[in-house]
Amino acid sequence: VSLIKERYPLAPIIAGGTSMGGITLVHYMATYGLRANITAAMIQSTGWSVFESVKSLSKPSNMVFNLYLTHRYKEVIGENRELFEKDGLDVDEIMKCRTVQDIHNKYVVPIHGYANVEEYWDRLSPHRQLLHVKVPLLSLNAADDVFSPEKSIPVHLTERNPNIAFVVTLKGGHIGFMEGVNPKQLGYNDTLFFEFVTMIRKCLDSGELKLNGEWSAEWNDSDSSTSRQYPVWPTNS
């Protein structure tokens, strides 16, 4: 990000993050605030509470996803056995893992120095970081996403931080959001991103938003009848 900003200092940077990439982006934005060199960001299918994600993946109906992720973990670790063994990991023991929870306990926790798996899940969950986001952030989630259960999506935090907004669709699964039978055509996530970028561009052109994502003093000082508040699209129940 710093390199891009150095080469193109007058260009807005609108970031995007998907799934784990969304978690990473939220942590980055919350950590660096207005120093993140990001004008705005949109994320999709982000898991907001790892505790709830793991609980969802442990349901019998969702175990196929759990088993697949576990298989991929073990595949990568097995292909790089020597590297992991140099770090003191018992690869043979990791190969016995049957769930993502097992992988977290026997691989992620020891290699990254967490006290236990609960500490890792707590540190990774990005929902509390939202209060520290200083630039416009739009999150797209689906109510039927097994990796991000509907009840874990922190829509209520929009009342405490006007920089964030949520779009929650009834369907879409994990990074689905198809708008037709052809999986290669643009989906709702693409459409929403284009609309979001257009909105940010208009705010920049009008002077309401600065390149670093900060709202102008004139806009922030406006009266309550015209104060900035992004809309929220809740799911229908």
Secondary structure in CASP SS format (residue, H / E / C, confidence):
PFRMAT SS
TARGET T0000
AUTHOR 0000-0000-0000
METHOD secondary structure of the structure
MODEL  1
V C 1.00
S H 1.00
L H 1.00
I H 1.00
K H 1.00
E H 1.00
R H 1.00
Y C 1.00
P C 1.00
L C 1.00
A C 1.00
P C 1.00
I C 1.00
I E 1.00
A E 1.00
G E 1.00
G E 1.00
T E 1.00
S C 1.00
M H 1.00
G H 1.00
G H 1.00
I H 1.00
T H 1.00
L H 1.00
V H 1.00
H H 1.00
Y H 1.00
M H 1.00
A H 1.00
T H 1.00
Y H 1.00
G H 1.00
L H 1.00
R H 1.00
A H 1.00
N C 1.00
I C 1.00
T C 1.00
A E 1.00
A E 1.00
M E 1.00
I E 1.00
Q E 1.00
S C 1.00
T C 1.00
G C 1.00
W C 1.00
S C 1.00
V H 1.00
F H 1.00
E H 1.00
S H 1.00
V H 1.00
K H 1.00
S H 1.00
L H 1.00
S C 1.00
K C 1.00
P H 1.00
S H 1.00
N H 1.00
M H 1.00
V H 1.00
F H 1.00
N H 1.00
L H 1.00
Y H 1.00
L H 1.00
T H 1.00
H H 1.00
R H 1.00
Y H 1.00
K H 1.00
E H 1.00
V H 1.00
I H 1.00
G H 1.00
E H 1.00
N C 1.00
R H 1.00
E H 1.00
L H 1.00
F H 1.00
E H 1.00
K H 1.00
D C 1.00
G C 1.00
L C 1.00
D C 1.00
V H 1.00
D H 1.00
E H 1.00
I H 1.00
M C 1.00
K C 1.00
C C 1.00
R C 1.00
T C 1.00
V H 1.00
Q H 1.00
D H 1.00
I H 1.00
H H 1.00
N H 1.00
K H 1.00
Y H 1.00
V H 1.00
V H 1.00
P H 1.00
I H 1.00
H H 1.00
G C 1.00
Y C 1.00
A C 1.00
N C 1.00
V H 1.00
E H 1.00
E H 1.00
Y H 1.00
W H 1.00
D H 1.00
R H 1.00
L H 1.00
S C 1.00
P C 1.00
H H 1.00
R H 1.00
Q H 1.00
L H 1.00
L H 1.00
H H 1.00
V C 1.00
K C 1.00
V C 1.00
P C 1.00
L E 1.00
L E 1.00
S E 1.00
L E 1.00
N E 1.00
A E 1.00
A C 1.00
D C 1.00
D C 1.00
V C 1.00
F C 1.00
S C 1.00
P C 1.00
E H 1.00
K H 1.00
S H 1.00
I C 1.00
P C 1.00
V H 1.00
H H 1.00
L H 1.00
T H 1.00
E H 1.00
R C 1.00
N C 1.00
P C 1.00
N C 1.00
I E 1.00
A E 1.00
F E 1.00
V E 1.00
V E 1.00
T E 1.00
L C 1.00
K C 1.00
G C 1.00
G C 1.00
H C 1.00
I C 1.00
G C 1.00
F C 1.00
M C 1.00
E C 1.00
G C 1.00
V C 1.00
N C 1.00
P C 1.00
K C 1.00
Q C 1.00
L C 1.00
G C 1.00
Y H 1.00
N H 1.00
D H 1.00
T H 1.00
L H 1.00
F H 1.00
F H 1.00
E H 1.00
F H 1.00
V H 1.00
T H 1.00
M H 1.00
I H 1.00
R H 1.00
K H 1.00
C H 1.00
L H 1.00
D H 1.00
S H 1.00
G C 1.00
E C 1.00
L E 1.00
K C 1.00
L C 1.00
N C 1.00
G C 1.00
E C 1.00
W E 1.00
S C 1.00
A H 1.00
E H 1.00
W H 1.00
N H 1.00
D C 1.00
S C 1.00
D C 1.00
S H 1.00
S H 1.00
T H 1.00
S C 1.00
R C 1.00
Q C 1.00
Y C 1.00
P C 1.00
V C 1.00
W E 1.00
P C 1.00
T C 1.00
N C 1.00
S C 1.00
END
